[in-house]
């Protein structure tokens, strides 16, 4: 009988060596990943981890079982096999499926090392991870949340259904956080569930109202008839933010109550309810970093995986075809593919940086100007000069003597110590004993430094990019020359090329990886050139043709359409407009309308969830586009798109049915977009 645990342990032990080698290579390439702990799991365990979002323990809730069943069916029918899952933590934890082929395991490991580098260095992950000397420690925090919520659900005085219903409500709003600020920024207490009064702000709104009434010097009779206790309670419950608040969940946590069906009124929450809200809100911030950087992060991991597996032969000769098939399927997945888009954008960043570096050097050659660049400079000769040194390109046992000569001259591209050890381990037959020196047969990169690896993988030396300098426009050359003041000049092209920095592309990539998220990344680097060469386009649903159609191939339209997909996790932007709407303690939420209407069925269902966290009537202001039958018929005859009428709508839910009302013009003006700010998207953005 097959002992699965023994098999998993044997599989894990066989991966120790490639994992260590992958870490060495990643660091040699300039990456700085978190430490990674690898675990080998079977199909069921992998499906459980995926259901739990990459962690082994989560708070009790029905949706984990639903997630597990969905993933199990996808796995069974070959619709979504998971090769790995890795979480953002220090150390990171990566789970590998034991049924993977050796080539897939190596590909996963190199992919994971790049993810761990992104986790450790990207500032958007840092908004959660900056948790002091102990780092993010996400696994421990999520496990502590699981224990805390499980203990609450087990209390005799607490109904488990009540806990699950509260989790349902918070989960429906998990993206209504202020993802641009640290997790603790909007919190009124330092730790969840420890405040004596968890239901109100620091200032007593009710006391302030009573003070103002006292100043009116009214008779007790008028005071009792006009400003009765019910009136005071309604006005003391709400809060009116001066500016729209994007962190809806924090607002509900600080000012919300619970509706009591017996009394028909809002009552203070139990402390355990605020504990649950705080725990889930913290977890929403943890996962926000992944949602904000999906394209960057997956593209980053795919790029470095390709460098290590293909460029550096981490996949052996007998494994390369399996790896190539794996990579082609990943990059060839249909739809908006973050792996493909991210990989191509990172390569574009690398190419632009390397090209600018070379152009800047060549424009400093005496007699070379933007006007005569293409005629004065022999670009074919430049391409040949930029090819890596033969000993660097072919680093390995066959070039060991040539590398030794370079090392003797102090060449920074060569790891002199590794070369010396390899020479010492070389036998009379020329073979290197891997037990006595570095295994340069399998891992020839051990003979090179980062400078050497950067030259070996220099983007302008790759066949697909050798013509990149020839395609540079005169406008680009003039722009680069415009910023050259009092710089040293070169007498010849050869002197200029000797100063070219082969690591310029990688260095630029490392800078961008620290500071950007998907929105800023796409906005900055999805250029006209990228759109044109990648054949990107936008498409829209045509109401006239009743089908989707290509709308534009313009780079601005493609960029803006993609920004719409990633701003605010691709979800509608909802903000708190008023916590005392109509002076009745009602909540008014606003949809920052950007030309794209809400899915009203989903919006109505969500408003009902908000009611459970507010305890009083909830309102949602939005704008819908209505098309008359006549406008649609006219558009079909003309082959154009119909013009719709924008209508302001306010949905209200008070515990019964969602009702619909006309929207006050002043509120409509507050939610309509009037400028490009990446939180909203005006009509003219739409292709």
C-alpha positions as CSV (number, residue, x, y, z in Angstrom):
1,X,0.0,0.0,0.0
2,X,1.3,3.5,-0.9
3,X,2.0,5.6,2.1
4,X,1.2,9.1,0.9
5,X,3.1,10.9,3.8
6,X,6.3,8.9,3.1
7,X,5.9,9.8,-0.6
8,X,5.4,13.5,0.2
9,X,8.5,13.5,2.5
10,X,10.6,11.8,-0.1
11,X,9.4,14.4,-2.7
12,X,10.2,17.2,-0.3
13,X,13.7,16.0,0.3
14,X,14.3,15.7,-3.4
15,X,13.4,19.4,-3.8
16,X,15.8,20.7,-1.1
17,X,18.7,21.0,-3.5
18,X,16.9,22.9,-6.3
19,X,15.2,25.2,-3.8
20,X,18.6,26.1,-2.3
21,X,20.0,26.6,-5.8
22,X,17.1,28.7,-6.9
23,X,17.5,31.0,-3.9
24,X,21.2,31.4,-4.7
25,X,20.4,32.2,-8.3
26,X,17.7,34.6,-7.4
27,X,20.0,36.6,-5.1
28,X,22.7,36.5,-7.7
29,X,20.3,38.1,-10.2
30,X,19.7,40.9,-7.7
31,X,16.5,39.8,-6.0
32,X,16.0,40.1,-2.3
33,X,13.2,37.6,-1.4
34,X,11.8,36.8,2.0
35,X,12.9,33.4,3.2
36,X,10.6,30.7,1.8
37,X,9.5,27.5,3.5
38,X,8.3,24.9,1.0
39,X,5.7,22.3,1.7
40,X,4.7,19.4,-0.4
41,X,0.9,18.5,-0.3
42,X,-1.5,16.2,-2.2
43,X,-4.5,17.2,-4.3
44,X,-7.0,17.5,-1.5
45,X,-4.6,19.5,0.7
46,X,-3.9,21.8,-2.2
47,X,-7.6,22.3,-2.8
48,X,-8.1,23.1,0.9
49,X,-5.3,25.7,0.8
50,X,-6.8,27.3,-2.3
51,X,-10.2,27.4,-0.6
52,X,-8.6,29.1,2.5
53,X,-6.7,31.7,0.4
54,X,-3.3,30.1,0.9
55,X,-3.5,29.4,4.6
56,X,-4.0,26.3,6.6
57,X,-6.4,27.7,9.1
58,X,-9.2,30.3,8.7
59,X,-12.2,31.4,10.8
60,X,-15.2,29.1,10.6
61,X,-17.6,30.0,7.8
62,X,-19.6,28.1,5.1
63,X,-17.8,29.8,2.1
64,X,-14.6,27.8,2.7
65,X,-16.5,24.6,1.9
66,X,-18.0,26.2,-1.2
67,X,-14.6,27.3,-2.4
68,X,-13.2,23.8,-1.8
69,X,-15.9,22.1,-3.7
70,X,-15.5,24.5,-6.6
71,X,-11.7,24.0,-6.8
72,X,-12.1,20.2,-6.4
73,X,-14.4,20.1,-9.4
74,X,-12.1,22.2,-11.5
75,X,-9.1,20.0,-10.6
76,X,-11.0,16.8,-11.3
77,X,-12.1,18.0,-14.8
78,X,-8.8,19.5,-15.7
79,X,-10.2,23.1,-15.7
80,X,-7.8,24.6,-13.2
81,X,-5.0,22.5,-11.8
82,X,-3.0,24.3,-9.2
83,X,0.8,23.9,-9.4
84,X,1.5,26.0,-6.3
85,X,0.2,28.5,-3.9
86,X,2.4,31.0,-2.0
87,X,1.4,33.6,0.7
88,X,2.8,37.0,1.5
89,X,4.6,36.5,4.8
90,X,8.0,36.6,6.4
91,X,9.0,33.8,5.9
92,X,6.8,33.1,3.0
93,X,5.1,29.7,2.8
94,X,4.9,27.9,-0.6
95,X,2.9,24.8,-1.1
96,X,3.8,22.5,-4.0
97,X,1.6,19.7,-5.3
98,X,3.4,16.4,-5.0
99,X,2.0,15.1,-8.4
100,X,3.9,17.8,-10.3
101,X,6.6,16.7,-12.7
102,X,10.1,17.7,-11.8
103,X,10.2,20.4,-14.4
104,X,7.0,21.9,-13.0
105,X,8.4,21.8,-9.4
106,X,11.5,23.7,-10.5
107,X,9.4,26.2,-12.4
108,X,7.2,26.7,-9.4
109,X,10.2,27.2,-7.1
110,X,11.8,29.8,-9.3
111,X,8.4,31.5,-9.7
112,X,7.9,31.5,-5.9
113,X,11.3,33.0,-5.2
114,X,10.4,36.0,-7.4
115,X,7.0,36.3,-5.7
116,X,8.8,36.4,-2.3
117,X,11.0,39.2,-3.6
118,X,8.0,41.2,-4.7
119,X,6.3,40.6,-1.3
120,X,9.4,41.8,0.5
121,X,10.0,44.9,-1.5
122,X,6.8,46.3,-2.9
123,X,5.4,49.2,-0.8
124,X,1.8,48.3,-1.4
125,X,2.4,45.0,0.4
126,X,4.3,47.1,3.0
127,X,1.1,48.9,3.9
128,X,0.1,45.7,5.7
129,X,3.5,44.2,6.3
130,X,5.0,47.1,8.3
131,X,4.1,45.5,11.6
132,X,7.3,46.1,13.5
133,X,10.4,44.0,14.0
134,X,8.4,40.7,13.6
135,X,7.3,41.6,10.0
136,X,3.8,40.8,8.7
137,X,3.5,37.4,10.4
138,X,0.3,36.9,8.5
139,X,-0.1,33.1,9.2
140,X,0.0,33.8,12.9
141,X,-2.4,36.7,12.7
142,X,-4.9,34.8,10.6
143,X,-4.7,31.8,12.9
144,X,-5.3,34.1,15.9
145,X,-8.3,35.5,14.1
146,X,-9.5,32.0,13.4
147,X,-9.1,31.0,17.1
148,X,-10.8,34.2,18.3
149,X,-13.9,33.9,16.0
150,X,-14.2,30.1,16.7
151,X,-14.2,30.8,20.4
152,X,-16.9,33.4,20.0
153,X,-19.0,31.0,17.9
154,X,-18.7,28.4,20.7
155,X,-20.0,30.7,23.4
156,X,-23.3,29.5,24.9
157,X,-24.7,33.0,24.7
158,X,-23.9,33.5,21.1
159,X,-25.7,31.8,18.2
160,X,-23.4,30.4,15.5
161,X,-25.9,31.6,12.8
162,X,-25.5,35.2,14.1
163,X,-21.7,34.9,13.8
164,X,-22.0,33.6,10.2
165,X,-24.5,36.3,9.3
166,X,-22.1,39.0,10.5
167,X,-19.3,37.4,8.6
168,X,-21.5,37.4,5.5
169,X,-22.2,41.1,5.9
170,X,-18.5,42.1,6.4
171,X,-17.3,39.8,3.6
172,X,-19.7,41.6,1.2
173,X,-17.9,44.8,2.0
174,X,-14.3,43.6,2.2
175,X,-13.2,45.7,-0.7
176,X,-14.7,48.9,0.7
177,X,-11.5,49.8,2.5
178,X,-9.0,52.6,2.0
179,X,-6.4,50.5,0.3
180,X,-4.0,53.5,-0.1
181,X,-3.5,53.8,3.6
182,X,-2.1,51.4,6.2
183,X,-4.4,49.0,7.9
184,X,-4.4,50.9,11.2
185,X,-4.9,54.4,9.8
186,X,-8.7,54.5,10.2
187,X,-9.0,52.4,13.3
188,X,-10.2,54.0,16.5
189,X,-8.6,51.4,18.7
190,X,-5.2,49.8,18.5
191,X,-6.3,46.2,18.8
192,X,-9.6,44.7,17.9
193,X,-12.2,44.2,20.6
194,X,-10.4,45.7,23.5
195,X,-12.1,49.1,23.8
196,X,-14.7,49.6,26.6
197,X,-17.0,51.5,24.3
198,X,-16.7,50.0,20.8
199,X,-19.8,51.7,19.4
200,X,-19.0,55.4,19.1
201,X,-16.4,58.1,18.3
202,X,-14.4,59.9,20.9
203,X,-16.7,62.9,21.0
204,X,-20.3,62.4,22.4
205,X,-22.5,63.7,19.6
206,X,-25.7,63.4,21.8
207,X,-24.2,65.5,24.5
208,X,-23.2,68.2,22.0
209,X,-26.8,68.4,20.7
210,X,-28.2,68.6,24.3
211,X,-25.8,71.5,25.0
212,X,-27.0,73.4,21.9
213,X,-30.7,72.9,23.0
214,X,-29.8,74.2,26.4
215,X,-28.5,77.4,24.9
216,X,-32.0,78.0,23.4
217,X,-33.4,78.6,26.9
218,X,-36.6,76.7,26.1
219,X,-39.4,75.9,28.6
220,X,-39.4,72.4,29.9
221,X,-42.8,71.8,28.2
222,X,-41.5,72.9,24.7
223,X,-38.3,71.0,25.4
224,X,-40.2,67.8,26.1
225,X,-42.7,68.2,23.2
226,X,-40.3,69.2,20.4
227,X,-37.0,67.6,21.4
228,X,-38.1,64.4,22.9
229,X,-35.8,61.4,23.7
230,X,-36.6,59.7,20.5
231,X,-35.7,62.8,18.5
232,X,-32.4,63.2,20.5
233,X,-31.5,59.5,20.0
234,X,-32.0,59.7,16.2
235,X,-29.7,62.7,16.0
236,X,-27.1,61.5,18.3
237,X,-26.6,58.3,16.4
238,X,-25.2,59.7,13.2
239,X,-22.0,61.4,12.1
240,X,-21.5,63.7,9.1
241,X,-18.0,63.4,7.5
242,X,-16.7,66.6,6.1
243,X,-15.3,64.7,3.1
244,X,-16.5,61.4,1.5
245,X,-14.9,58.5,3.4
246,X,-13.6,55.7,1.2
247,X,-13.1,53.3,4.1
248,X,-16.8,52.3,4.5
249,X,-16.0,49.3,6.6
250,X,-14.1,51.4,9.2
251,X,-17.0,53.8,9.3
252,X,-19.5,51.0,9.9
253,X,-17.2,49.6,12.6
254,X,-16.9,52.9,14.4
255,X,-20.5,54.2,14.1
256,X,-22.6,51.2,13.2
257,X,-25.1,49.4,15.4
258,X,-27.3,46.3,15.2
259,X,-31.0,46.3,14.4
260,X,-33.1,44.6,17.1
261,X,-36.2,43.2,15.5
262,X,-38.0,42.9,18.9
263,X,-37.8,46.6,19.7
264,X,-37.7,47.8,16.1
265,X,-34.7,50.0,16.9
266,X,-31.0,50.1,16.5
267,X,-29.1,48.9,19.6
268,X,-25.4,48.9,20.6
269,X,-23.4,45.9,19.3
270,X,-22.0,43.3,21.5
271,X,-18.3,43.6,21.9
272,X,-17.7,40.3,20.1
273,X,-19.4,41.7,17.0
274,X,-16.8,44.5,16.8
275,X,-14.1,42.0,17.4
276,X,-15.3,40.0,14.3
277,X,-15.5,43.1,12.2
278,X,-12.0,44.2,13.1
279,X,-10.5,40.8,12.4
280,X,-12.1,40.5,9.0
281,X,-11.2,44.1,8.1
282,X,-7.6,43.4,8.9
283,X,-7.6,40.4,6.7
284,X,-9.1,42.5,3.9
285,X,-6.0,44.7,4.1
286,X,-3.8,41.7,4.0
287,X,-5.3,40.5,0.7
288,X,-5.5,44.1,-0.7
289,X,-1.8,44.1,-1.6
290,X,-2.3,41.0,-3.8
291,X,-5.4,42.5,-5.5
292,X,-3.6,45.8,-6.2
293,X,-0.6,44.2,-7.8
294,X,-1.9,41.1,-9.6
295,X,-0.5,42.1,-13.0
296,X,2.8,43.3,-11.6
297,X,3.3,40.5,-9.2
298,X,2.5,37.6,-11.6
299,X,4.4,39.3,-14.4
300,X,7.4,39.7,-12.2
301,X,7.4,36.1,-11.1
302,X,6.9,34.9,-14.7
303,X,9.7,37.1,-16.0
304,X,12.3,35.8,-13.5
305,X,11.0,32.2,-13.8
306,X,11.8,32.4,-17.5
307,X,15.3,33.9,-16.9
308,X,16.1,31.1,-14.4
309,X,14.4,28.1,-16.1
310,X,15.1,28.9,-19.7
311,X,17.9,31.4,-19.8
312,X,20.0,29.8,-17.1
313,X,19.0,26.2,-17.8
314,X,17.5,25.5,-14.4
315,X,15.3,23.2,-16.4
316,X,17.5,20.3,-17.5
317,X,17.6,19.1,-21.1
318,X,15.1,16.4,-20.3
319,X,12.8,18.8,-18.6
320,X,12.8,21.8,-20.9
321,X,10.0,20.7,-23.2
322,X,7.7,20.1,-20.2
323,X,8.6,23.5,-18.8
324,X,8.1,25.2,-22.2
325,X,4.6,23.6,-22.5
326,X,3.8,24.7,-19.0
327,X,4.9,28.3,-19.7
328,X,3.0,28.5,-23.1
329,X,-0.2,27.4,-21.4
330,X,0.2,30.0,-18.7
331,X,0.9,32.8,-21.1
332,X,-1.7,31.5,-23.6
333,X,-4.7,31.5,-21.2
334,X,-7.6,33.5,-22.7
335,X,-9.1,36.7,-21.4
336,X,-7.3,39.4,-19.4
337,X,-4.3,37.3,-18.5
338,X,-2.2,39.0,-15.7
339,X,0.7,36.6,-16.4
340,X,1.0,37.6,-20.0
341,X,0.2,41.3,-19.6
342,X,2.6,41.6,-16.7
343,X,5.4,39.6,-18.4
344,X,5.2,41.7,-21.5
345,X,5.1,45.0,-19.6
346,X,8.1,44.1,-17.5
347,X,10.0,43.1,-20.7
348,X,9.0,46.5,-22.2
349,X,10.2,48.3,-19.1
350,X,13.6,46.5,-19.4
351,X,13.8,47.2,-23.1
352,X,13.1,50.9,-22.7
353,X,15.6,51.4,-19.9
354,X,18.4,49.6,-21.8
355,X,17.6,51.4,-25.0
356,X,17.6,54.8,-23.3
357,X,21.0,54.0,-21.7
358,X,22.5,53.1,-25.1
359,X,20.9,56.2,-26.8
360,X,22.2,58.5,-24.1
361,X,25.8,57.1,-24.6
362,X,25.6,57.4,-28.4
363,X,24.2,60.9,-28.3
364,X,27.3,62.0,-26.4
365,X,29.6,60.8,-29.2
366,X,31.2,63.8,-30.9
367,X,29.3,64.7,-34.1
368,X,26.2,62.6,-33.3
369,X,22.9,64.5,-33.1
370,X,19.3,63.4,-33.1
371,X,19.1,64.6,-36.7
372,X,22.0,62.4,-38.0
373,X,21.8,59.6,-35.5
374,X,20.5,56.9,-37.9
375,X,22.9,57.9,-40.7
376,X,26.0,58.6,-38.6
377,X,25.8,55.5,-36.3
378,X,26.2,52.0,-37.7
379,X,23.5,50.3,-35.8
380,X,24.3,46.8,-37.1
381,X,27.9,47.3,-35.7
382,X,26.4,48.6,-32.4
383,X,24.2,45.4,-32.1
384,X,27.2,43.2,-32.6
385,X,29.2,45.2,-30.1
386,X,26.5,44.8,-27.5
387,X,26.5,41.0,-27.8
388,X,27.9,39.4,-24.6
389,X,31.5,38.3,-24.4
390,X,31.8,34.7,-25.7
391,X,33.1,33.4,-22.4
392,X,30.2,35.1,-20.5
393,X,27.6,33.9,-23.0
394,X,28.8,30.3,-22.9
395,X,29.9,30.2,-19.3
396,X,30.5,26.6,-18.2
397,X,33.2,24.0,-18.2
398,X,34.2,24.7,-21.8
399,X,34.9,28.4,-21.1
400,X,36.5,27.9,-17.7
401,X,40.0,28.9,-18.8
402,X,38.7,32.0,-20.6
403,X,36.8,33.0,-17.5
404,X,39.9,32.4,-15.4
405,X,41.8,34.9,-17.6
406,X,39.1,37.5,-17.1
407,X,39.1,36.8,-13.4
408,X,42.8,37.3,-13.3
409,X,42.3,40.8,-14.8
410,X,39.8,41.6,-12.1
411,X,36.8,41.5,-14.4
412,X,33.7,42.3,-12.2
413,X,31.5,40.0,-14.4
414,X,33.3,36.8,-13.1
415,X,33.0,35.2,-9.7
416,X,36.8,34.7,-9.2
417,X,36.3,32.5,-6.2
418,X,33.9,30.1,-8.0
419,X,36.2,29.9,-11.0
420,X,39.2,29.1,-8.7
421,X,37.3,26.4,-7.0
422,X,36.1,24.9,-10.3
423,X,39.7,24.9,-11.6
424,X,40.8,23.1,-8.4
425,X,38.1,20.5,-8.9
426,X,38.9,19.8,-12.6
427,X,40.4,16.5,-13.3
428,X,42.9,15.5,-15.9
429,X,40.0,14.6,-18.3
430,X,38.6,18.2,-17.9
431,X,35.6,17.1,-16.0
432,X,34.6,19.0,-12.8
433,X,34.0,17.0,-9.7
434,X,30.8,18.6,-8.3
435,X,31.6,17.3,-4.8
436,X,34.9,19.2,-4.8
437,X,33.8,22.4,-6.5
438,X,30.7,24.2,-7.8
439,X,28.5,22.1,-10.1
440,X,29.0,24.3,-13.1
441,X,27.8,21.6,-15.5
442,X,24.2,22.0,-14.1
443,X,24.5,25.5,-12.8
444,X,27.0,27.5,-14.9
445,X,25.7,30.7,-13.5
446,X,27.7,30.1,-10.4
447,X,30.8,31.3,-12.3
448,X,29.3,34.7,-12.9
449,X,28.3,37.7,-10.8
450,X,25.2,39.8,-11.3
451,X,27.1,42.0,-13.8
452,X,28.0,38.9,-15.8
453,X,24.5,37.5,-15.7
454,X,23.1,40.9,-16.8
455,X,25.4,40.9,-19.8
456,X,24.5,37.3,-20.5
457,X,20.8,38.2,-20.6
458,X,21.1,41.7,-22.0
459,X,17.8,42.5,-23.6
460,X,19.2,44.3,-26.7
461,X,21.2,41.1,-27.5
462,X,18.1,38.9,-27.7
463,X,17.1,38.1,-31.3
464,X,13.6,39.6,-31.0
465,X,15.1,43.0,-29.8
466,X,18.2,43.4,-31.9
467,X,16.4,46.0,-34.1
468,X,15.1,48.0,-31.2
469,X,17.6,50.9,-31.7
470,X,16.7,51.2,-35.4
471,X,13.1,51.8,-34.5
472,X,13.8,54.8,-32.2
473,X,12.1,57.9,-33.6
474,X,13.8,61.3,-34.1
475,X,11.3,62.7,-31.5
476,X,12.6,60.3,-28.9
477,X,16.2,61.1,-29.7
478,X,15.5,64.8,-29.4
479,X,13.8,64.3,-26.1
480,X,16.7,62.4,-24.7
481,X,19.2,65.0,-26.0
482,X,17.2,67.8,-24.5
483,X,18.3,66.8,-20.9
484,X,22.0,66.5,-21.6
485,X,23.8,69.4,-20.1
486,X,27.6,69.7,-19.6
487,X,28.1,65.9,-19.9
488,X,31.3,64.2,-20.9
489,X,31.7,63.4,-24.5
490,X,33.1,60.3,-26.3
491,X,35.5,60.5,-29.2
492,X,34.1,57.3,-30.8
493,X,31.2,55.0,-30.8
494,X,33.3,52.2,-29.3
495,X,34.2,54.3,-26.3
496,X,30.6,55.1,-25.7
497,X,29.5,51.4,-25.9
498,X,32.3,50.5,-23.5
499,X,30.3,52.5,-20.8
500,X,26.9,50.9,-21.5
501,X,25.4,49.5,-18.4
502,X,24.1,46.0,-19.2
503,X,22.2,46.0,-15.9
504,X,20.3,49.2,-16.6
505,X,17.1,47.3,-17.5
506,X,17.2,45.2,-14.4
507,X,18.0,48.1,-12.2
508,X,15.0,50.0,-13.5
509,X,12.8,47.0,-13.0
510,X,13.9,46.8,-9.4
511,X,13.1,50.5,-8.8
512,X,9.6,50.1,-10.3
513,X,8.8,46.9,-8.4
514,X,9.3,48.9,-5.1
515,X,6.9,51.8,-5.8
516,X,4.1,50.9,-8.2
517,X,0.8,49.1,-8.1
518,X,-1.1,47.9,-11.2
519,X,-2.9,51.2,-11.8
520,X,0.3,53.3,-11.8
521,X,2.3,50.6,-13.6
522,X,-0.2,50.4,-16.5
523,X,-0.6,54.2,-16.6
524,X,3.2,54.8,-16.8
525,X,4.4,52.0,-19.0
526,X,1.6,50.9,-21.3
527,X,3.0,53.1,-24.2
528,X,1.9,53.6,-27.8
529,X,4.8,51.3,-28.8
530,X,3.7,48.5,-26.5
531,X,0.0,48.7,-27.7
532,X,1.1,48.7,-31.3
533,X,3.6,45.9,-31.2
534,X,1.4,43.7,-28.9
535,X,-1.8,44.3,-31.1
536,X,-3.8,45.4,-28.1
537,X,-7.3,46.8,-28.6
538,X,-10.5,47.7,-26.7
539,X,-13.9,46.2,-27.3
540,X,-17.4,47.3,-26.2
541,X,-20.9,45.9,-26.3
542,X,-22.8,47.6,-29.1
543,X,-26.5,48.1,-28.2
544,X,-27.1,48.9,-31.9
545,X,-25.5,45.7,-33.2
546,X,-26.4,43.7,-30.1
547,X,-22.9,42.2,-30.0
548,X,-19.4,43.0,-28.9
549,X,-17.2,44.9,-31.3
550,X,-13.7,46.3,-31.5
551,X,-13.9,49.9,-30.4
552,X,-10.4,51.2,-30.6
553,X,-6.7,50.4,-31.1
554,X,-5.6,53.7,-29.7
555,X,-3.1,53.4,-26.8
556,X,-4.9,55.9,-24.7
557,X,-8.2,54.0,-25.0
558,X,-6.4,50.7,-24.2
559,X,-4.7,52.2,-21.2
560,X,-7.8,53.8,-19.8
561,X,-9.9,50.7,-20.3
562,X,-7.3,48.6,-18.4
563,X,-7.2,51.2,-15.7
564,X,-10.9,50.8,-15.2
565,X,-10.3,47.1,-14.7
566,X,-7.8,47.6,-11.9
567,X,-8.8,50.8,-10.1
568,X,-10.3,49.9,-6.7
569,X,-9.8,46.2,-7.4
570,X,-12.0,46.7,-10.5
571,X,-15.0,47.2,-8.2
572,X,-17.3,50.3,-8.0
573,X,-16.0,53.1,-5.8
574,X,-18.4,53.5,-2.9
575,X,-17.9,56.2,-0.2
576,X,-19.7,57.4,2.9
577,X,-21.4,60.7,2.2
578,X,-23.4,61.1,5.4
579,X,-24.0,59.2,8.6
580,X,-27.0,61.3,9.6
581,X,-28.8,61.6,6.3
582,X,-32.0,63.7,6.4
583,X,-31.2,64.3,10.0
584,X,-32.6,60.8,10.9
585,X,-29.4,58.9,11.6
586,X,-29.6,57.1,8.2
587,X,-26.5,56.2,6.3
588,X,-26.0,57.6,2.8
589,X,-23.4,55.9,0.6
590,X,-22.4,57.3,-2.7
591,X,-21.3,55.5,-5.9
592,X,-18.7,57.6,-7.5
593,X,-20.2,57.3,-11.0
594,X,-17.6,57.1,-13.8
595,X,-19.8,56.4,-16.8
596,X,-20.2,52.7,-15.9
597,X,-23.4,52.0,-14.0
598,X,-23.7,49.7,-11.1
599,X,-25.0,46.1,-11.3
600,X,-28.2,47.1,-9.6
601,X,-29.2,43.6,-8.4
602,X,-25.8,43.2,-6.7
603,X,-26.0,46.8,-5.3
604,X,-29.4,46.1,-3.7
605,X,-28.2,42.9,-2.1
606,X,-25.1,44.7,-0.8
607,X,-27.2,47.5,0.7
608,X,-29.1,44.9,2.7
609,X,-25.8,43.6,4.1
610,X,-24.8,47.2,5.0
611,X,-28.1,47.5,7.0
612,X,-26.9,44.6,9.2
613,X,-23.8,46.6,10.1
614,X,-25.5,50.0,10.5
615,X,-28.8,49.0,12.2
616,X,-30.7,51.9,10.7
617,X,-32.0,52.7,7.2
618,X,-29.3,52.7,4.5
619,X,-29.3,54.7,1.3
620,X,-27.1,54.3,-1.8
621,X,-26.9,57.1,-4.4
622,X,-25.9,56.3,-7.9
623,X,-26.5,57.2,-11.5
624,X,-28.0,54.9,-14.1
625,X,-28.1,55.3,-17.9
626,X,-31.6,54.8,-19.5
627,X,-32.1,54.2,-23.2
628,X,-35.4,54.9,-24.8
629,X,-36.8,52.4,-27.4
630,X,-36.8,55.3,-29.9
631,X,-33.1,56.1,-29.3
632,X,-32.1,52.4,-29.8
633,X,-34.2,52.1,-33.0
634,X,-32.6,55.4,-34.4
635,X,-29.1,54.2,-33.5
636,X,-29.7,50.8,-35.3
637,X,-30.8,52.6,-38.5
638,X,-27.8,54.9,-38.4
639,X,-25.3,52.2,-37.3
640,X,-24.3,54.2,-34.3
641,X,-24.6,53.8,-30.5
642,X,-27.7,55.2,-28.8
643,X,-27.5,58.2,-26.6
644,X,-28.7,57.4,-23.1
645,X,-30.1,59.7,-20.4
646,X,-28.3,59.7,-17.0
647,X,-30.7,59.5,-14.2
648,X,-29.9,59.9,-10.5
649,X,-31.3,57.2,-8.3
650,X,-31.3,56.6,-4.5
651,X,-31.9,53.1,-3.2
652,X,-33.1,52.8,0.3
653,X,-33.3,49.7,2.6
654,X,-34.9,49.9,6.1
655,X,-35.2,46.2,6.8
656,X,-38.2,45.5,4.5
657,X,-37.8,45.9,0.8
658,X,-35.3,47.9,-1.2
659,X,-37.1,51.0,-2.5
660,X,-36.1,53.4,-5.3
661,X,-36.2,57.2,-5.1
662,X,-35.2,60.2,-7.2
663,X,-31.8,61.6,-6.3
664,X,-31.3,65.1,-5.0
665,X,-29.4,67.2,-7.5
666,X,-26.8,68.2,-4.9
667,X,-26.0,64.6,-4.1
668,X,-25.8,63.7,-7.8
669,X,-23.3,66.5,-8.2
670,X,-21.2,65.1,-5.4
671,X,-20.9,61.6,-6.9
672,X,-20.5,62.5,-10.6
673,X,-17.0,62.4,-12.0
674,X,-15.6,65.6,-13.4
675,X,-11.9,64.8,-13.8
676,X,-9.5,61.9,-14.3
677,X,-8.3,60.9,-10.9
678,X,-8.1,57.0,-11.2
679,X,-10.8,56.7,-8.6
680,X,-13.4,57.6,-11.3
681,X,-13.6,57.5,-15.0
682,X,-15.6,60.2,-16.9
683,X,-17.7,59.4,-20.0
684,X,-15.0,60.6,-22.4
685,X,-12.7,57.8,-21.2
686,X,-14.9,55.1,-22.7
687,X,-13.9,54.0,-26.2
